[in-house]
Amino acid sequence: MGESRIAPRAAAFAVWYLRAVAFVNFLSAVWVSLGQDVRRHNQENLFTPYLLTAGFASGVFTAFLAVTMRRRKRAAWILNLVLAGAFLTLFALAMLLPEIRRYPQNWVSLGLTASFVGALLAGRREFYAKGDRSNPKLAAAVAAGGGLAASLLAALLVTVTNQAADAGRSTFASRWWYGTLRLVSVAADDSRFPGLSTPTWVDVAVNVMSTALVLGVLYAAFRSRRAVDPLGPEDEKRLRELLERHGERDSLGYFALRREKSVVWSPTGKAAVAYRVVGGVSLAAGDPLGDPEAWPGAIEPWLAQARAHGWIPAVMGASEEAGTVYARHGLDALELGDEAVVEVAEFTLEGRAMRTVRQACNRVRRAGYTVRIRRHEDIPADEMTHLVRRADDWRDGATERGFSMALGRLGDAGDGRCVMLECHDAEGRLRALLSFVPWGPEGLSLDLMRRDRDSDNGLMEFMVIELLRRAHEIGITQVSLNFAMFRSVFERGARLGAGPVLRLWRSLLSFFSRWWQIESLYRANAKYRPIWEPRFLLFEKSADLPRIGLAAARAEGFLGGLSSDSRRPPGGRARRRLVRAIARRRSALDGGPPCSSEAESLGEEPRGRFGNAASVRARRRRADGNPTTGPTAPGLPKWLHRRQLENRG
């Protein structure tokens, strides 16, 4: 058997050894008799294998090592080799003593420990994932700062709960030293601490703090590298060149220009994968940019880079064409939903199915609303500053959202080809905004949707219809609107003859639609009778899906402060309240209070949206529904964004 086959099996054995030991440790923590038996076999002249000790803390520690070893972390391999190697050496020396080697259990423990060390050495090449260079310093800081804080907290607990009759004999130094010993060991010698008697729960709480501190230090030492070379001016220039040649393939393509992303290029430079690292997940969005024939040349180094740093590779919102290519490189696919694409030439307001939209548009038009359509490059700097200010005022909350379906920099000088729709009421006051990014030379993809809630209902429908009706003015033939998650479930689950599983799944999604826009986004998009194009989530292992979902939620800004995209004005809550108060005052002077929500008929902020490309005319699946809504637009915080625009103007 060649070395190429031995190394993966040895690495797998090392991981499964740690998993088995962690399982026994956890089981012995809750199974009293088993825990007593394990402790009895690990005292005096009896020894258990490496890391096998009854208890919850030891189980957590071993499980953490198993997880990091499974992710092929080099630092975890080094730590296990040092600890297990030292334990094996001391164990082997102890076996020279007759009173030690006479127990068969010790020979079994020695054999298992030696097997684990041998597996580490044989599988050393499988543990290649690099950590961040700052990890040692961070781990030392966590150990020092966390240790000091935990010891002081332990001393405080001991002081408050001291039940000794002669408590006056104890000093703060002795209480602090007692708590510190409890942190670094399971028990402390009570005879050395006169005047101290604490309840059992205090000792347990201190031991839990110790476990948490150890895990914090380990996490800091083993964490993955956060980012690699964010998008620079030269990369952005090259990406724009790819978009000029192949931008019509994917409506998500332009969003690859978000500047917090990184990019991996194919050797020929004809294709690229744009991604962002979030929580140890290398998260790409949409299809690779460039020539499809060169896509594998960009996908392979992206996957290699993810493995080298211990990242989990994942792709959000890939088309069927790109999903097929990714699948050839070992990724599995899960259908997320469908994107709504409207072809201008085939769109019509005629017919009974469009009566609701037609009536809403006519009502808004009779109320005196008008729509102005311009490229961003045609908007003067002072007007753009005003539009950005109004868009910020109408944003729902301080959290910026967007990663895969929003550009995040309204009014940037480099996005002159984007299209802005401005809706004014009969008195000339600005009431709503829509912004679209280019999708090739003849397409648009929805980026931003904001409106004043004081305006009439049906405003967004009116603006979308105006864009479709006047698309010839800016040379547009197709428009990508919103993304409807699990659309096929709602559509097929409502049909006659749908199975019980499908009906149950539809009912479950409808229930969760009370809090998240799932069914409502589907029906909102369906109102325009679009072409539905499927979008997929791509991943390597099903076990990684929860972590990928969490990373995607953070990247899109749904988890607030956990996301690095959740940019807020400096100064805490008081500063944010001041910003909102100023916005409300300015809006009142302009003609009405700002709206905290941006959805139209649904009255809530839309949460999801992907773009599309590949064969737009290949599929013609139609459906009825309710008026559409769109996403919020992420970007710079209000105060910084306005300052940049004012300086540029």
FITI-251123 format. One record per residue (C-alpha): residue number from 1; z, y, x. Coordinates in Angstrom, 1 decimal. Example, Ala and Ser with C-alpha at 12.3 -4.5 7.8 and 13.67 -1.06 7.14 Angstrom:
i,pz,py,px
1,7.8,-4.5,12.3 $
2,7.1,-1.1,13.7 $
//
This chain:
i,pz,py,px
1,0.0,0.0,0.0 $
2,-1.1,3.3,1.5 $
3,1.2,6.3,2.1 $
4,-0.6,8.2,-0.6 $
5,0.7,5.8,-3.2 $
6,4.2,5.3,-1.7 $
7,5.1,9.0,-1.6 $
8,4.7,9.7,-5.4 $
9,6.7,6.5,-6.3 $
10,9.5,7.4,-3.8 $
11,9.7,10.9,-5.2 $
12,9.8,9.5,-8.8 $
13,12.6,7.1,-7.8 $
14,14.7,9.9,-6.3 $
15,14.3,11.9,-9.6 $
16,15.2,9.0,-11.8 $
17,18.2,8.2,-9.6 $
18,19.6,11.6,-10.2 $
19,18.8,11.4,-14.0 $
20,20.6,8.0,-14.2 $
21,23.7,9.3,-12.3 $
22,23.7,12.5,-14.5 $
23,23.6,10.3,-17.7 $
24,26.5,8.2,-16.5 $
25,28.5,11.3,-15.5 $
26,28.0,12.8,-19.0 $
27,28.7,9.5,-20.7 $
28,31.9,9.0,-18.8 $
29,33.0,12.6,-19.7 $
30,33.0,11.7,-23.5 $
31,33.7,8.0,-23.3 $
32,37.3,7.9,-22.2 $
33,37.5,4.3,-21.1 $
34,34.3,4.5,-19.1 $
35,35.5,7.7,-17.4 $
36,38.8,6.0,-16.5 $
37,36.9,3.0,-15.1 $
38,34.6,5.2,-13.0 $
39,37.6,7.1,-11.6 $
40,39.3,3.8,-10.8 $
41,36.3,2.7,-8.8 $
42,36.2,5.9,-6.8 $
43,39.7,6.1,-5.3 $
44,41.6,4.7,-2.3 $
45,39.2,2.2,-0.5 $
46,36.6,2.2,-3.3 $
47,33.5,4.4,-3.3 $
48,30.8,5.1,-5.9 $
49,27.2,6.0,-5.0 $
50,26.0,9.5,-4.2 $
51,27.1,12.0,-6.9 $
52,28.4,9.3,-9.3 $
53,31.7,10.8,-10.4 $
54,33.0,11.0,-14.0 $
55,33.0,14.4,-15.6 $
56,31.0,17.0,-17.4 $
57,30.8,19.4,-14.4 $
58,29.4,16.7,-12.1 $
59,26.9,15.7,-14.8 $
60,25.7,19.3,-15.1 $
61,25.3,19.6,-11.4 $
62,23.4,16.3,-11.0 $
63,21.2,17.1,-14.0 $
64,20.3,20.5,-12.5 $
65,19.3,18.8,-9.2 $
66,17.2,16.3,-11.2 $
67,15.4,19.1,-13.0 $
68,14.7,21.0,-9.7 $
69,13.6,17.8,-8.0 $
70,11.2,17.0,-10.9 $
71,9.7,20.5,-10.3 $
72,9.1,19.5,-6.7 $
73,11.3,22.2,-5.3 $
74,11.5,22.0,-1.5 $
75,14.9,23.7,-1.5 $
76,16.3,21.0,-3.8 $
77,14.9,18.3,-1.5 $
78,16.6,19.9,1.5 $
79,19.9,20.2,-0.3 $
80,19.9,16.6,-1.5 $
81,18.9,15.3,1.9 $
82,21.7,17.2,3.6 $
83,24.4,16.1,1.1 $
84,23.2,12.6,0.7 $
85,22.5,12.2,4.4 $
86,26.0,13.4,5.3 $
87,27.6,11.2,2.6 $
88,25.6,8.1,3.8 $
89,26.6,8.7,7.5 $
90,30.3,9.0,6.6 $
91,30.0,6.0,4.3 $
92,28.4,3.9,7.0 $
93,31.1,4.8,9.4 $
94,33.8,3.9,6.9 $
95,32.2,0.5,6.3 $
96,33.2,-0.3,9.9 $
97,36.7,-0.6,8.7 $
98,37.7,-4.1,7.3 $
99,39.7,-2.7,4.4 $
100,36.5,-0.8,3.2 $
101,33.8,-3.4,3.7 $
102,35.7,-6.2,2.0 $
103,34.8,-4.8,-1.4 $
104,31.4,-5.8,-2.8 $
105,31.3,-2.6,-4.8 $
106,31.2,-0.5,-1.6 $
107,28.1,-2.5,-0.3 $
108,26.3,-1.8,-3.6 $
109,27.2,1.9,-3.4 $
110,26.0,2.0,0.2 $
111,22.7,0.3,-0.7 $
112,22.0,2.7,-3.6 $
113,22.8,5.8,-1.5 $
114,20.7,4.5,1.4 $
115,17.8,3.8,-1.1 $
116,18.1,7.4,-2.4 $
117,18.0,8.8,1.1 $
118,15.1,6.6,2.0 $
119,13.2,7.7,-1.1 $
120,13.8,11.3,-0.1 $
121,12.3,10.7,3.3 $
122,9.4,8.7,2.0 $
123,8.5,11.2,-0.7 $
124,9.1,14.3,1.4 $
125,5.4,15.5,1.0 $
126,5.8,15.5,-2.8 $
127,8.4,18.2,-2.7 $
128,6.2,21.2,-1.8 $
129,7.2,23.9,-4.3 $
130,8.2,27.1,-2.5 $
131,10.9,29.4,-3.7 $
132,11.2,33.1,-3.5 $
133,12.0,34.5,-0.1 $
134,14.8,36.5,-1.4 $
135,16.6,33.4,-2.9 $
136,19.0,32.9,0.0 $
137,20.2,36.5,-0.1 $
138,20.5,36.4,-3.9 $
139,22.4,33.1,-3.8 $
140,24.8,34.5,-1.3 $
141,25.3,37.6,-3.4 $
142,25.9,35.5,-6.5 $
143,28.3,33.3,-4.7 $
144,30.3,36.2,-3.3 $
145,30.2,38.5,-6.3 $
146,30.6,35.8,-8.8 $
147,33.3,34.1,-6.9 $
148,35.4,37.2,-6.6 $
149,34.9,38.1,-10.3 $
150,35.7,34.5,-11.4 $
151,38.9,34.4,-9.2 $
152,40.1,37.7,-10.6 $
153,39.4,36.5,-14.1 $
154,41.2,33.3,-13.4 $
155,44.2,35.2,-12.0 $
156,44.2,37.3,-15.2 $
157,44.2,34.2,-17.4 $
158,47.0,32.7,-15.4 $
159,49.1,35.9,-15.6 $
160,48.6,36.2,-19.4 $
161,49.3,32.6,-20.3 $
162,52.1,31.8,-17.7 $
163,54.8,29.8,-19.6 $
164,57.2,29.2,-16.7 $
165,60.8,30.0,-17.4 $
166,61.1,31.7,-14.0 $
167,57.8,33.5,-14.2 $
168,59.3,36.5,-12.4 $
169,59.2,34.5,-9.1 $
170,55.4,34.4,-9.1 $
171,53.4,37.3,-7.5 $
172,49.9,38.4,-8.3 $
173,48.8,37.0,-4.9 $
174,50.1,33.6,-5.8 $
175,48.5,33.7,-9.2 $
176,45.2,34.7,-7.7 $
177,45.4,32.0,-5.1 $
178,46.3,29.4,-7.8 $
179,43.2,30.5,-9.9 $
180,41.0,30.4,-6.8 $
181,42.1,26.8,-6.0 $
182,41.4,25.8,-9.5 $
183,37.9,27.2,-9.1 $
184,37.1,25.2,-6.0 $
185,38.9,22.0,-7.0 $
186,39.8,20.0,-10.1 $
187,43.5,20.4,-9.6 $
188,46.0,22.5,-7.6 $
189,49.4,21.3,-6.2 $
190,51.9,22.9,-8.7 $
191,54.8,22.4,-6.3 $
192,53.3,25.0,-4.0 $
193,53.4,27.7,-6.8 $
194,56.9,28.3,-8.2 $
195,57.1,30.3,-11.3 $
196,53.7,29.2,-12.6 $
197,53.1,26.9,-15.6 $
198,49.8,27.3,-17.5 $
199,48.4,25.5,-20.6 $
200,45.9,22.8,-20.1 $
201,43.1,24.9,-21.8 $
202,43.5,27.6,-19.0 $
203,42.9,25.0,-16.3 $
204,39.8,23.7,-18.2 $
205,38.5,27.3,-18.7 $
206,38.8,28.0,-15.0 $
207,37.0,24.7,-14.2 $
208,34.2,25.7,-16.6 $
209,33.9,29.1,-14.9 $
210,33.6,27.2,-11.6 $
211,30.8,25.0,-13.0 $
212,29.0,28.1,-14.3 $
213,29.3,29.8,-11.0 $
214,27.9,26.8,-9.1 $
215,25.0,26.6,-11.5 $
216,24.4,30.3,-11.1 $
217,24.3,30.0,-7.3 $
218,22.0,27.0,-7.5 $
219,19.6,28.8,-9.9 $
220,19.5,31.7,-7.6 $
221,18.8,29.4,-4.6 $
222,16.1,27.4,-6.4 $
223,14.4,30.0,-8.6 $
224,10.6,30.1,-8.5 $
225,8.8,33.1,-7.0 $
226,8.4,35.7,-9.7 $
227,5.0,37.2,-9.0 $
228,2.1,37.1,-6.5 $
229,0.0,40.2,-5.7 $
230,-0.2,42.1,-9.0 $
231,-3.6,43.4,-10.0 $
232,-4.8,46.1,-7.6 $
233,-7.6,48.7,-7.8 $
234,-10.1,46.4,-5.9 $
235,-9.3,43.4,-8.2 $
236,-9.7,45.6,-11.3 $
237,-13.1,46.8,-10.0 $
238,-14.3,43.3,-9.5 $
239,-13.0,42.2,-12.9 $
240,-14.8,45.0,-14.6 $
241,-18.0,43.9,-12.9 $
242,-17.5,40.4,-14.3 $
243,-16.9,41.9,-17.7 $
244,-20.2,43.8,-17.5 $
245,-22.1,40.6,-16.8 $
246,-20.2,38.1,-18.9 $
247,-17.9,40.1,-21.1 $
248,-19.6,39.1,-24.4 $
249,-18.2,35.5,-23.9 $
250,-14.6,36.2,-24.8 $
251,-13.0,39.0,-26.8 $
252,-9.8,38.5,-24.8 $
253,-11.7,39.2,-21.6 $
254,-10.9,43.0,-21.5 $
255,-7.2,42.3,-21.9 $
256,-7.2,40.6,-18.4 $
257,-7.2,44.2,-17.1 $
258,-3.5,44.6,-17.9 $
259,-2.1,45.7,-14.6 $
260,1.1,43.6,-14.5 $
261,-1.1,40.5,-14.3 $
262,-2.3,38.8,-11.1 $
263,-5.7,37.2,-10.5 $
264,-7.0,34.1,-8.7 $
265,-10.7,34.2,-7.7 $
266,-13.2,31.4,-7.3 $
267,-14.5,31.0,-3.7 $
268,-17.8,32.6,-4.8 $
269,-16.2,35.5,-6.6 $
270,-18.2,34.7,-9.7 $
271,-15.1,33.7,-11.8 $
272,-11.4,34.5,-12.0 $
273,-8.3,33.5,-13.9 $
274,-5.9,36.4,-14.7 $
275,-2.3,35.3,-15.2 $
276,1.3,36.5,-15.2 $
277,4.4,34.6,-14.1 $
278,7.2,34.7,-16.7 $
279,10.3,32.5,-16.4 $
280,8.7,30.1,-14.0 $
281,5.5,29.7,-16.1 $
282,2.2,30.8,-14.8 $
283,0.8,32.1,-18.1 $
284,-2.9,32.8,-18.4 $
285,-4.6,34.2,-21.6 $
286,-8.0,33.5,-23.0 $
287,-10.9,32.1,-21.1 $
288,-11.5,32.5,-17.4 $
289,-13.7,35.6,-16.6 $
290,-17.1,35.3,-15.2 $
291,-19.9,32.6,-15.1 $
292,-18.7,29.4,-16.9 $
293,-20.3,27.3,-14.1 $
294,-17.9,29.0,-11.7 $
295,-14.8,28.5,-13.9 $
296,-13.7,25.3,-12.1 $
297,-13.7,27.2,-8.8 $
298,-11.1,29.6,-10.2 $
299,-9.1,27.1,-12.3 $
300,-8.4,24.8,-9.3 $
301,-6.8,27.4,-7.0 $
302,-4.8,28.7,-10.0 $
303,-3.4,25.3,-10.6 $
304,-2.8,24.7,-6.9 $
305,-1.0,28.0,-6.6 $
306,1.2,27.1,-9.6 $
307,2.1,23.8,-8.1 $
308,2.8,25.3,-4.7 $
309,5.4,27.7,-6.2 $
310,6.8,25.3,-8.8 $
311,5.4,27.2,-11.7 $
312,4.4,25.5,-15.0 $
313,0.7,26.3,-15.7 $
314,-0.2,27.2,-19.3 $
315,-3.0,29.1,-21.1 $
316,-2.7,30.9,-24.4 $
317,-5.6,31.5,-26.8 $
318,-8.3,29.6,-24.9 $
319,-11.6,29.0,-26.8 $
320,-12.9,25.5,-27.4 $
321,-15.4,25.9,-24.5 $
322,-12.7,26.9,-22.0 $
323,-10.3,24.4,-23.3 $
324,-12.8,21.6,-22.5 $
325,-13.1,22.8,-18.9 $
326,-9.3,23.1,-18.6 $
327,-8.9,19.6,-20.0 $
328,-11.1,18.3,-17.1 $
329,-8.4,19.6,-14.8 $
330,-5.6,17.7,-16.4 $
331,-4.4,20.1,-19.1 $
332,-3.8,19.0,-22.7 $
333,-4.7,21.1,-25.7 $
334,-2.8,22.1,-28.9 $
335,-4.6,24.2,-31.5 $
336,-2.7,27.4,-32.2 $
337,-4.8,28.8,-35.0 $
338,-8.0,30.7,-35.6 $
339,-9.4,34.1,-34.8 $
340,-11.1,36.2,-37.4 $
341,-14.5,37.5,-36.3 $
342,-16.7,39.7,-38.5 $
343,-20.4,40.0,-37.9 $
344,-21.6,43.4,-39.0 $
345,-25.0,42.3,-40.2 $
346,-23.5,39.7,-42.5 $
347,-20.6,41.7,-43.9 $
348,-20.8,43.0,-47.4 $
349,-18.5,44.5,-50.0 $
350,-20.5,43.1,-52.9 $
351,-19.3,40.3,-55.0 $
352,-16.2,39.3,-56.8 $
353,-14.4,37.9,-53.7 $
354,-14.4,41.4,-52.2 $
355,-13.3,43.3,-55.3 $
356,-9.8,43.9,-54.1 $
357,-10.9,45.3,-50.8 $
358,-13.6,47.4,-52.5 $
359,-11.2,48.9,-55.0 $
360,-8.6,49.7,-52.2 $
361,-11.3,51.5,-50.2 $
362,-12.6,53.4,-53.1 $
363,-9.1,54.5,-54.0 $
364,-8.4,55.8,-50.5 $
365,-11.8,57.5,-50.3 $
366,-11.2,59.3,-53.7 $
367,-7.8,60.5,-52.3 $
368,-9.7,62.5,-49.7 $
369,-9.2,60.4,-46.6 $
370,-11.8,60.5,-43.8 $
371,-12.4,58.4,-40.7 $
372,-13.6,59.7,-37.3 $
373,-15.0,57.2,-34.8 $
374,-15.2,58.1,-31.1 $
375,-15.3,56.5,-27.7 $
376,-12.1,57.3,-25.7 $
377,-14.3,59.0,-23.1 $
378,-15.5,61.5,-25.7 $
379,-11.9,62.6,-26.7 $
380,-10.6,65.7,-24.8 $
381,-7.5,65.2,-22.8 $
382,-5.3,67.4,-25.1 $
383,-6.5,65.5,-28.2 $
384,-5.8,62.2,-26.6 $
385,-2.3,63.3,-25.7 $
386,-1.7,64.2,-29.3 $
387,-3.1,60.8,-30.5 $
388,-0.9,58.9,-28.0 $
389,2.2,60.9,-29.2 $
390,1.5,60.1,-32.8 $
391,0.9,56.4,-32.0 $
392,4.2,56.3,-30.2 $
393,6.0,58.0,-33.1 $
394,4.7,55.4,-35.5 $
395,5.6,52.4,-33.4 $
396,8.1,50.0,-34.9 $
397,11.1,50.1,-32.5 $
398,11.4,50.8,-28.8 $
399,10.1,47.4,-27.6 $
400,6.6,47.3,-26.5 $
401,4.7,44.1,-27.4 $
402,1.6,42.5,-26.0 $
403,0.2,40.3,-23.3 $
404,-2.7,38.2,-24.5 $
405,-4.0,40.6,-27.3 $
406,-3.2,44.1,-26.3 $
407,-4.2,46.4,-23.4 $
408,-1.0,48.4,-23.2 $
409,-2.2,51.7,-22.0 $
410,-3.7,53.8,-24.8 $
411,-5.5,56.8,-23.4 $
412,-6.0,55.6,-19.8 $
413,-8.9,57.2,-17.9 $
414,-10.3,53.8,-17.0 $
415,-10.8,52.7,-20.6 $
416,-13.4,55.2,-21.7 $
417,-15.5,52.7,-23.5 $
418,-12.7,51.8,-25.9 $
419,-13.3,53.0,-29.5 $
420,-10.8,55.1,-31.4 $
421,-10.7,55.4,-35.2 $
422,-8.7,58.4,-36.5 $
423,-7.9,58.7,-40.2 $
424,-7.0,62.1,-41.7 $
425,-5.9,62.9,-45.2 $
426,-7.4,65.5,-47.5 $
427,-5.3,68.2,-45.8 $
428,-6.6,67.2,-42.4 $
429,-3.3,65.6,-41.1 $
430,-3.6,62.5,-38.9 $
431,-2.3,59.5,-40.8 $
432,-3.5,56.4,-39.0 $
433,-5.1,55.1,-35.7 $
434,-7.1,52.1,-34.8 $
435,-8.1,51.4,-31.2 $
436,-10.6,48.7,-30.1 $
437,-11.4,47.5,-26.6 $
438,-15.0,46.5,-25.6 $
439,-16.2,43.0,-26.2 $
440,-19.3,42.9,-24.2 $
441,-22.0,45.5,-24.9 $
442,-22.1,45.0,-28.7 $
443,-18.7,43.9,-29.7 $
444,-15.2,45.3,-30.3 $
445,-11.8,43.6,-30.2 $
446,-8.7,45.0,-32.0 $
447,-6.1,46.4,-29.6 $
448,-3.9,48.9,-31.5 $
449,-3.1,49.6,-35.2 $
450,-0.7,52.3,-36.2 $
451,-0.1,54.3,-39.4 $
452,2.2,56.7,-41.1 $
453,4.1,54.9,-43.8 $
454,4.0,58.0,-45.9 $
455,0.2,57.5,-46.2 $
456,-1.4,55.7,-49.1 $
457,-1.7,51.9,-49.2 $
458,-5.1,50.5,-48.3 $
459,-5.5,52.8,-45.4 $
460,-6.1,50.2,-42.8 $
461,-8.6,48.3,-45.0 $
462,-10.4,51.6,-45.5 $
463,-10.6,52.2,-41.7 $
464,-11.8,48.7,-40.9 $
465,-14.5,48.9,-43.6 $
466,-15.6,52.3,-42.3 $
467,-16.0,50.8,-38.8 $
468,-18.1,47.9,-40.2 $
469,-20.2,50.3,-42.4 $
470,-20.8,52.7,-39.5 $
471,-21.0,50.2,-36.7 $
472,-24.6,51.2,-35.9 $
473,-23.4,54.6,-34.8 $
474,-21.8,53.1,-31.7 $
475,-24.1,50.1,-31.4 $
476,-21.6,47.4,-32.5 $
477,-22.7,44.0,-34.0 $
478,-19.4,42.0,-34.1 $
479,-15.8,42.8,-34.4 $
480,-12.8,40.6,-33.5 $
481,-9.8,41.3,-35.8 $
482,-6.6,39.4,-35.9 $
483,-5.4,35.9,-35.0 $
484,-4.1,33.6,-37.7 $
485,-1.6,31.0,-36.4 $
486,-1.9,27.6,-38.1 $
487,-4.6,28.9,-40.4 $
488,-6.0,25.4,-41.0 $
489,-2.6,24.2,-42.3 $
490,-2.5,26.8,-45.0 $
491,-6.2,26.3,-45.9 $
492,-6.2,22.5,-46.0 $
493,-2.7,22.2,-47.3 $
494,-3.6,24.1,-50.5 $
495,-6.6,21.9,-51.3 $
496,-6.6,19.2,-53.9 $
497,-5.7,15.9,-52.4 $
498,-3.8,17.2,-49.4 $
499,-1.4,14.6,-48.0 $
500,2.4,14.7,-48.2 $
501,2.7,15.5,-44.5 $
502,0.3,18.3,-44.6 $
503,1.9,19.8,-47.7 $
504,5.3,19.5,-46.1 $
505,4.1,21.2,-43.0 $
506,2.5,24.0,-45.1 $
507,5.8,24.5,-47.0 $
508,7.7,24.7,-43.8 $
509,5.4,27.4,-42.4 $
510,5.5,29.3,-45.7 $
511,9.3,29.3,-45.5 $
512,9.3,30.7,-42.0 $
513,6.7,33.3,-43.1 $
514,9.6,35.1,-44.8 $
515,10.7,36.3,-41.3 $
516,7.5,36.0,-39.3 $
517,4.0,36.9,-40.4 $
518,2.3,33.5,-40.4 $
519,0.8,32.9,-43.8 $
520,0.5,36.7,-44.4 $
521,-1.7,37.2,-41.3 $
522,-4.0,34.4,-42.4 $
523,-4.5,35.8,-45.9 $
524,-4.8,39.3,-44.5 $
525,-7.7,38.3,-42.2 $
526,-9.3,36.1,-44.8 $
527,-9.8,39.1,-47.0 $
528,-12.8,40.1,-44.9 $
529,-14.4,36.7,-45.2 $
530,-14.7,36.3,-41.4 $
531,-16.0,33.6,-39.1 $
532,-13.0,31.5,-38.0 $
533,-13.0,30.6,-34.3 $
534,-10.3,28.1,-33.1 $
535,-7.9,29.1,-30.3 $
536,-5.9,26.6,-28.2 $
537,-2.7,26.4,-26.1 $
538,-3.2,24.4,-22.9 $
539,-0.4,22.8,-21.0 $
540,0.2,19.9,-18.6 $
541,3.2,18.1,-20.1 $
542,4.6,18.1,-23.6 $
543,8.1,18.4,-22.2 $
544,7.1,21.9,-20.9 $
545,6.2,23.2,-24.4 $
546,9.7,24.7,-25.2 $
547,9.7,26.6,-21.8 $
548,6.1,27.7,-22.3 $
549,6.9,29.0,-25.8 $
550,9.9,30.9,-24.5 $
551,7.8,32.4,-21.7 $
552,5.0,33.4,-24.2 $
553,7.6,35.1,-26.4 $
554,8.9,37.0,-23.5 $
555,5.5,38.0,-22.3 $
556,4.5,39.2,-25.8 $
557,7.8,41.2,-26.1 $
558,9.3,39.3,-29.0 $
559,12.5,38.6,-27.1 $
560,13.3,42.2,-26.4 $
561,15.3,42.8,-23.3 $
562,14.4,39.4,-21.8 $
563,10.8,40.6,-21.3 $
564,9.8,42.8,-18.5 $
565,7.4,44.3,-20.9 $
566,10.2,45.7,-23.0 $
567,10.1,49.1,-21.4 $
568,12.5,51.7,-22.8 $
569,13.4,55.2,-21.9 $
570,16.1,55.5,-19.2 $
571,19.6,56.5,-20.2 $
572,20.7,53.7,-22.6 $
573,21.1,54.0,-26.4 $
574,22.0,57.7,-26.4 $
575,18.7,58.5,-24.7 $
576,16.8,56.3,-27.1 $
577,18.4,57.9,-30.1 $
578,17.5,61.3,-28.7 $
579,13.9,60.3,-28.3 $
580,13.7,59.0,-31.8 $
581,15.4,62.1,-33.2 $
582,12.8,64.3,-31.4 $
583,10.0,62.2,-32.7 $
584,11.3,62.5,-36.3 $
585,11.6,66.2,-35.9 $
586,8.1,66.6,-34.5 $
587,6.7,64.4,-37.2 $
588,8.4,66.5,-39.9 $
589,6.8,69.6,-38.5 $
590,3.4,67.9,-38.4 $
591,3.5,66.9,-42.0 $
592,5.8,63.9,-42.6 $
593,8.4,61.5,-41.2 $
594,7.1,58.9,-38.8 $
595,6.7,55.3,-40.0 $
596,8.7,52.6,-38.4 $
597,6.2,49.9,-39.4 $
598,2.5,49.6,-38.8 $
599,1.3,47.0,-41.2 $
600,-0.7,48.2,-44.2 $
601,-0.4,46.3,-47.5 $
602,2.2,43.8,-46.1 $
603,4.7,46.5,-45.1 $
604,5.6,44.9,-41.8 $
605,4.5,44.9,-38.3 $
606,1.9,42.2,-37.4 $
607,3.0,40.0,-34.6 $
608,0.0,38.0,-33.3 $
609,-3.6,38.4,-32.3 $
610,-6.1,36.8,-30.0 $
611,-9.6,37.6,-29.2 $
612,-12.6,35.3,-29.0 $
613,-16.2,34.8,-27.8 $
614,-18.2,31.7,-27.2 $
615,-20.6,30.8,-29.9 $
616,-19.7,33.3,-32.6 $
617,-22.6,32.3,-34.8 $
618,-21.9,28.6,-34.5 $
619,-19.2,28.4,-37.2 $
620,-19.2,29.8,-40.7 $
621,-15.9,29.0,-42.4 $
622,-15.0,31.5,-45.1 $
623,-11.9,32.1,-47.2 $
624,-10.3,34.6,-49.5 $
625,-7.0,36.4,-48.9 $
626,-5.2,39.7,-48.7 $
627,-5.9,42.9,-46.8 $
628,-5.8,42.6,-43.0 $
629,-3.2,43.9,-40.6 $
630,-3.2,44.3,-36.9 $
631,-1.0,44.2,-33.9 $
632,1.2,46.8,-32.3 $
633,0.0,48.2,-29.0 $
634,2.2,47.7,-25.9 $
635,2.1,49.9,-22.9 $
636,4.1,52.5,-20.9 $
637,7.2,53.9,-22.4 $
638,6.8,57.1,-24.4 $
639,8.3,59.5,-21.9 $
640,6.2,58.1,-19.0 $
641,3.0,57.7,-20.9 $
642,3.1,61.2,-22.2 $
643,3.9,62.6,-18.8 $
644,0.9,60.9,-17.2 $
645,-1.4,62.1,-19.9 $
646,-0.1,65.7,-19.7 $
647,-0.5,65.7,-15.9 $
648,-4.0,64.3,-16.2 $
649,-4.8,67.0,-18.8 $
//
